[in-house]
């Protein structure tokens, strides 16, 4: 494949010898040089494209992306600023600038004024709006995952819907402590405050439509990104609480920076865990996601003071999986926050059914992303079984609403091979909230045949609209459906068909709807948000108790190697890292830049034990390592693995081993612990 890129680059260079003025060919040359690994050549090509067409921001965006990919945020920021100087309304440029902007203390004054100028911000106004000193404790809500989603799409799905509803409820709250909304910045190695008015507006707009090209949507996103780009990093106070409302496994240094903030600022970190399904059944996901999730969960167990989970089933899963990973999590540190919220929308569009070719109470609604775990195949099989028994004309249609998903080619093949099924099934993507409300209001009942859930939001949605859910008898779904749902075995299409058929009985269906109308009381989102805060404030810090425990000979890997055959049994060194000088792990190891990097763990105090740090470095690289209070300087061989040994004390307790490069580049490959009676 690399040979193909090299050949393509040569072909583009040949074309440019004849017509060197072709701006778009220089951009294409930059692309293929980058893919071939020739970063210098790609930079030259993009620079030439930028020179040839002074009004075009595209080559500067590519240069910025390339710098970001190579972990050079300051350089990337300069390219994105130049792109905005050419096109001040470029949403991609301002979004990327918000992600890579360094703290203003790390910028010279001229560069900072350039940023304010290109974003149309008055420096005097910005000084007034700077973060003031806080005298009271804060609860910071991390919505990084939500904003990353909204930057690519608009219409929220399950997790994003919860984040939006909780955020909107908390934005209206007043209390005895300050609530801050923030996002994580890998470039700044910390959290950046979000203006609440901008967050409120973007959350409200997200629910209205799936149109990402709507000028109002783009304008509000632009303003939000501008505010993030110029915001200061939050200075946490002791006992501040940081709650992550979404996911974080795509940010490899996120939990490292959580541990550093817990150690240095004494904050309390609490993630909201929606499910642990990638650990339950890896066959429902891409292998790369499963690997990333496992490494994230391993690290999470050593980075959190407590947990919020959305069901008792997820609480059980967390306690069981943590034990399998060798960590004892105390049940009282895992608080359950049920998501039985009121999902009804204020108004439903009256023209929706006509637009989709549907008739009231002549269809069953299945709301879910098209992915293997959601078991659309079981639903389709049940529909074919019922159509054979009752006749196609007697069957209500099955309306499937949700994201396009993954690993679902078998579903599309099933539809292609069964014309009758294709006539009975409607698959709808990008349905906004008001249209979804209409689909709920006019359906016969709802169906949710999922194999496994953390809660089951479509079940709560169905009950909010007074509709009977026919659902799987598994995982958390009985918690969501309670006595109002009808249950089946998701592994048995015949059982799904039997449960669905029972709801064709008008008398039974009406009685079930009456029970929901009379007795079902969904929680308000204000109540759920208040419970979230109450649970979080009750969790106590446990920093040193959650350290990685080393009590035998072991090997700890610091690389980011993909698709390792033994990834399920891999011991990741991720949770041993502490400090902001650690860089993002790569396939060769984890680099260090600065004097704030250490290994941090709980040592069992075994006799005659040596810890070996395997490093590689550039020419003349030297590193200072502090073992048990003793500092020593080591020379690292040029691009060769160098082993730095240090004896561990025969006293149990927390161990912090500082690693400070004093010349050249230093990368840690692995840490190996050897005992007197083991070879390691």
N, C-alpha and C positions, 0 to 999 in steps of 0.2 A: 504493500500500500504506500509506504514512504517513497518507493521508486516512482510510483504514479504521480505523487505530488512533485517530486523533483523534475520529472519529465514535463509536467504541466508548467512549472515555473520556467523551464528553459524555453518552452514554446511561447509563453507570454513575453519573455525577454527578447526573443527573435522578432516578434511582432512590433515591439516598441523600438527596435533599432530602425525600423522603417517609418513608424508613425509615433514618435515620442510624445506627441501632444495629446494622446488619447487618455483622458482622465480616468475613464471607467476601466481601462485595461491595467493601469497602475494599481487600482483598487483590487482587481482580480489577482494580480501578481502578489500583492500583499497577503491576500487570503491563502494562496497556495504555498507561499514561502512560510507563513505561520504554521500551516499544517505539516510542512516538511521539517519543521523544527529550526528553520533559519530565522531566528528572531531579528537579527541585525538586518537581514535582507528584507523582511517584512516591514520593519520600521522605515527603511529607505524608500520602499515603494509607497507606503501610505503618506509619508512626508511629501513625496513628489506629487501625489494626487492632490494633497492639500494645497501645495504651491500653485498647481495648474488652475485650480478652481477656487478662488478665494472666498466665494460665498457659500461653499458647500461644507457642511458640518460632518458628513459621513466619514471621511478618512480619519478625522480627529476622534470620532466615537470609536472607531476600530482600534486606534492607538491607545485610547483609554481602557478599552476592554482588555487589550493585551497586557497592559501594565498591571491591571487589577488581577488578571490571571496569574501573573508572576509575582504577586504579593508586593506590589509597589504602589500603595495607595496615594502617596504624595504626588508621584508622577502622573498617575491616573487622573487625579483631581485637576492638575494643570491642563491636561488634554480636554477634559469635560468643560472646564471654564472657557478654553479657546473655542470649543464647539458652540457654547452658548453665546459667545461674542459674535459668532457668525449667524446664529439662529436663536434668538432669545426666547422663542416659544417652543423649543425642542424639548418635549416631555421626557424622552429617553435620556437626554443629556443631564437634565436637572435631577431625574431620579437616580442616575448613577453618581452624580456629584454628592447627593445626600448620603449615599452609601459609603463613599470613600473619603469624604472631607475629613481632614485632620482637625484636632482641636485648635482653636485660634492661637493658643499659646505656642503651638508648634509651627505657626506660619509667620513669615515676615509681614510687616504692616502693609507693604505694597500689594502683596498677594491677597491679603484679607480685604483690602479696599477694592481690588478687582472683583472679588466674589460679590461684595455688596453692590457694586455697580452693575454687574451683569444680571443680578437678581432684582434690580430696581429697589434697593432697600437703603433708606437714609441712615447713615452711620449714627447720627444723633439719636434717632428713634431706636435703633438697635441697642444703644447703651442703656436706654431707659428700660427696655424689655428684657435685659439680661437677668438670669436667675438671681433672686435675692437670697440672702442667708436665711436658712430655715431654723426656727427655734423649736418646732414640734416634730414629732416622729411622722414618718410618711409610710404609706403603702403604695408601692410602685407596681403598676400593672403593665407587664410586657406584652405588647401586641405586634411584635416583629412579624410573626407568622401571618397575621391578618393583613398587614400592609404589603407584605410580599405577594400574597394572593391577589389583593386588589390592584397591585401594579401590573398584573398579567391578565386578570379577568375582572369581572365586576360582580356578577350575581353570586351571592354567598351560598355555599353548600353547608353540610352539617356542622362541622367544627367552627367554620367562620360565622355561621348564623348564631351560634351560641356566643362567640366572642363579641359580636355586634350587639346582641340583646343585653348581655351583661355590661358591656361598656356604656351603652346608652343609659342604662339604669344607674350606673355609678356616676356618670357625668352629671346627674341631677341631684346627687347626694350631698348633704352638708353634715359635718360631724366634728368630733374633737381631734381628728388627725387629718392630715393632708393626703389626698389621693392624687397620684401622679401617673400619667400614662407615658409610656416610653417605648423605644425600640433599641435593640442591641446593635451596636456598630462595631464590626470586626476591625475596621480601620482605626478606630479610637480606643478599642479594647475596653469598652464600657457601654453605658446606656445613655441615650439622649432623650431629653424630654420632648413630648409632643404637645403642641397647643391644643387645649381641649375643644375650642370652638371649631378648629379645622377637623379634628377627629369626629366630632358630632356630625358635621355636615357630610363628610365622606361616608360615614356609616348609614346615614339616612338615604343618601343618594344610591348607595349600593343595592338597596332593597327595591328600588323603583324600576330597574331595567337591566338588561344584559348588554346594552349598547356602550362599548368602550370608546367609541368615537364621538359620543355626545359632547358637544362643546362645553356644556356646563360641568359635566363629569371631568373632562380633561383640565379645565380651568381650576377646579377645586383640588385635583391631584397635584397640579403644578404648584399651587400655593402651599399645600401641605409639604411637598418635597423641599420647597424653598425654606420653609420654617425649620425643617429638620437639619438642612445643610448648615444653617448659621447658629443652631442651638448649641449650648455648652453641654459637655458631659456632666451627668449628675454626680454630685459629691454626696455619697451616702453617709448618713449618720449612724452611729451604733443603734441597733435594735430596729432600724428600718426594715421593712418586709418587702421582698421582691417576689411577686407572683407571676409566673409565666402562664398566660391564658391559652397558649398554643403549643406548637412543637419547636424543637431546637436542634434536632439531630443533623440537620444540613450544615450547621455552623460548627466546625470542628473545634474552635477555641471557646465556644460559648460557656460550657461547664467549667473549663479552666478558669475563665474570668469570674464565674460565680464563686468558685473555691477561693480565688484570690480576694474577692470582695468580702467573703465570709471571714477569711483569715485576718485581713488588714482593717476592714471597716466594721466587722462584727454585725453584718446584716444577717437576716434570716431569709433563706431561699425556699420557696414552696412551688413546685410545678403542679399544674392542673393536668392530671393524667386521664385521657379519654379512654384509652384501651391499651392492651399489650398484645394485640392480635398478631403482629409479626413474629412474636415469640411462641404463639399458640400453634399456628400452622403456617409454615414458611411457603407452602405451595400456592398460597393465595396471592403472593407478591413476587416482584422481580427480586432476583438474588441479591443485587446490589443494595436494594432497600433493606432487605432482611439483615445483611451484614452491617450496614450503617446503624440500623436500629439496635442490634445487639451491642455494638460498641458504645452507643449512646446510653443504653440502659445500664450497662456495667459502670459507666462513669457517673450516671445519675445517682446510683446507690451510694456513692461516696461524695456527693455534692449537695445533697438536699437535707434540710432540717426536718421536713415532713412532707406530706403529700395530700393533695385533694384529688379524690377520684369520683367518678360520676355515677357509680353504682356499687352495691355490695358485691356483685360478681367481679367487678374490676378490682375491688379491694382484696378479694380472695386471690385473684390472679397475681396481684402485686406481691402479696405476702408469700405465695407459693414460689413465684419466679425469683424473688430476691433470695429465698432460702436455697434454691437451686444454684444461684450464683455465689453462694457462700456468705451472704450477708443477712443478718437477723434484723429485720425491720419490726419495730414495736407496733402492734396493732393500733395503739392509741395515737400514733403519729400519722395514721392514714385516715383522714376524715372523708366521709361520704357526702357528696353534694348531688342529690338526684336532680335530673334535668327534666322534671315533669312540669315544664313551663307552659304558659299560655301562648300558643303560636298563632292564634287568630289574628288576621290582618284587619285593618280598619275598614277597608272596602274591597269588594271583589268585582272584577270587570264582568259586565253582563254579556258581552259579545264573545267570550272565550270559547264556549262550547261550539258555537257556530263556526268560529275560525278553525277549530280542530276537527270539525265534522263529527261531533259527539251529541248525544241526546241525554237529558237528565235521567239519572238512575239506570242507565243502560251500559254502564262501564264500571269496572273495578280499577282502583288506582294503586299503582305500585311506585313509590317514590324512592329512588336509589340510584347511585352510580352504577354503570354497567361494568361490573368486575366479578370475578369468580365467587368471592365470599358472599355476595348478595343473592346468589342462587336464582337468577332469572331462569336458568335452565329448568329448575324444578317447577317454577311457575308455568313455563311454556309447556312442559310435559303434562302438567295437570290440566291445562286448557285443552290440549289435544285429546286427553282421556275423556274429559267431560263432553267435548264436541262429538266424539264417537258415540257416547252414551245417550246424549240428549238431542243431538243435531246442532249443526252450526247456527241455525236461525234462533235457537233458544238460548244461545250463549251471550252474556254481556261481553263487550270488548274489554281487553286488558290494556290499560294506558300506563306506559312506563315513562316516568319523568325523572331525569337526572343527568349527571355528567357522562361524557363519552367513555370514560374509564380506560381499562387495560385488560389484556388477556381475555378478550371476549369474542374472538373470531368464531368460536363454536356457536355462539348465539346467532350471529348473522348467517352462518351456514345453515343453521336449523330453520331460520325464516325462509331462506332461499329454497330449501328442499321441501318445505311444507306450505304450499299456496294457501291452504285454509288457515293455517296459523298466521301467516302474513296478513290475511284479511282481518283477523281478529285482534291483532296486536298493533298498537300505536306506540312508537318510541319518540319522545319529545325531549329536546335539549334546550337549555337557555330559557326556561320558563320563569318570568319574573314573579314576585310575591303576589301581586294582585291577581294574576292569572292562575297561579297555584291555588290561591284561596278559592277561586271559582271552581276549579277542578275538585277540590276537597268537598265543597258545599254540595255539589250536584252528583257525586259518585254514589254507587250503590253501597259499597263498603270498600275497605282498603286491604291490601295484601302485603305482607312483609316476610318472605321466606328465607331470610338471612341465616347463614350457618353460625355466625358468631357476631356479637355486638358488645360495645362498651356500655351503651344505654339503649339506643333505638329511637332516635328523634322522630322519624316518621310515625311511630306508634303514638307518641305524645301529640304530634300534630293532628293525627286522625281523631284522637279523643277530644282535642280542643275544638274540633269542628263537629263533634257529636256523631262521628262515624265509627262503626264497629271495625276494629282491626283483626284480621285473620293472620296470626303470626306464629313464628317458630317457638317451640317449647325448649329453649336453650339459652345459655349464658344469662345476660341481663334482661332479656326480653320479657320474662314474667314479671319483673319489677316494673317495667314500663307499662305493660298491658294490664296488670292486676286482674281483677275479676271481670273486667269489661271486655277482654279480648277472647277470641276463640283460637285454640291452639292446635298445632300439628307437629309431626316429626319432619324437619326439613330434609332429612336424608331419604324420605319415602314419598315420591310424587303421588302415589295412590292416596296416602293420608292427607296430603295437601289438597288433592281433588275432592276427597270426602268432606273435609272441613269447608271448602269453598262451596260445595254443593249444598251443605246444610244451611248456608246463609241465603240460598235462593228461596228458602221457605220464608214467605213474607211475614208470617206471624212471629216466627223466631227472631227474624231480623228487627222487626218493630219493637219487640219486647227488649231486645238488647239495646236499641237506641234510646228507649225510654229510661232504662237504668243509667245510661251515661248522662242523659239530660238531667235526671233527678239527683244523682249522687256524685258524679265526677267533678272534682274541683281542682283545676290546674293551679299551680303556684304562679304568682306574678313574678316577673323578672326582677322587680325591686326586692321581693322576698328572697329569691335565689341569690341575688347580688349581696344582700345583707348577710345571708348565711355564709357565703363565701368569705366575707370579711371576718365574721365571727369565728369561723373555723380557723382561719389563718392566724388570727391574733392569739388563739389558744395554743398554738404549736410553739414548743420551746426550742431554743438553739441547741445543737448537738454537734459542734464542729469537730473536735478531736475524736469523738466517739465514732464518727463516720469515716475515719481514715482507712485507707487500704491496709490490711494486716498482712505482713510478711512473716511467715513462721516456718518456712522450709526452703529448700533449694528451688529456685524458680527462674524463669526467663520472661522478661517483660519487653514487649515489642513496641517501638516508638515510630514505626513506619505507618504509612497509609496505603499499604499494598491492597489492590483490589482483587476480588475473586480468589482469595486464598482457599485452598482445598480444606484446610483445617480451621476455618474461621470460627466454627462453633466452639472449638476448644482453645482458641487463641487467648493468651493473657495479654491484654492491652496495657501499655504503660501510660495511657491517657490520664487515668486518675491519679498517677504518681506526680504529675506535673503541677507546679505552683508558681505563679508569678507572670507578669505581663511581658517578660522578655522572650518567652517561648513563642516561636513562630508556628504557622500552620503545618501540620505533619505532611510529608510528601512520601513518595515511594522509597526514598533512600533513608528517611529518618525525620527528626524534628530539629530544626535549627534554633539557635539562640542569638538574639540581638539585644544587647544591653546587659545590665547588672542585676536584673530582677528575675532570676530563674532558679528554681530549686526542685529537688525531689522531696516529697513529703509523704510520710507513711508511718504506720505504727509498727515498731519493731518488737519481735517477741523475746529478744534477749538471748538467743541461742549462743552457745560457746563456739569459738573457732570458726566464725563465719566471715566471709569476704564478699563485698559488693563490688562488681566490676561494671564500669560505665564504658560502653563501646562507642567511640566517636570517630568521625571522619572530618577532615578540615581542608582548607585551602593552604597554599604554601605559607610557611612560617606561622601557622596558627598556633596559638598558645591559650591555655585555659587554666583558670584558678578554681580549684575544688576544695570545699571545706568539709572534712569528715570529722564529726564529733569534736568540733572546736579547733581542729588543726587544719590550717590552710597550706595547700601545696600547689605549685605551678607545674603543668605538664605541657610538653610540646606534642602537637598532633602531626602525624605524618601526612604529607601532601596526598590527598585523595586515597589514603589507605586507612584501614581500620586500626585504631589505636585503643588499647585497653587501659583504663584508669582504675586501679584497684584501691580499695579502702576497707580496713577492718571495721566491722560493726561491734558495738559494745555488748558486753554480757549483761546488760541491764535493759529490761523491757520498758518501752515508752515511745512517745512520738519522736520521729527522726526527721530532721530537715537538713538536706545536703545541698549547699549552694554551689551553683555552676556558673562561673563568670568568664566569658571570653575576654581576653586582654589583647589579642591580636588575631587578625584573620577571621574567617568564617568557620564556625563549629557546628556540627550536626550530631545529635545523639541518635544512634541506631537502635540500641537495646541496652537493657540493664540485666545483668546475670548475677544471681545470688548463689554462692556455693558454700556448702557446709563441710565440716571435717569428715563426716561419714557419708558424703554424697559427692558425686562428680559434677552435679549441676548440669 
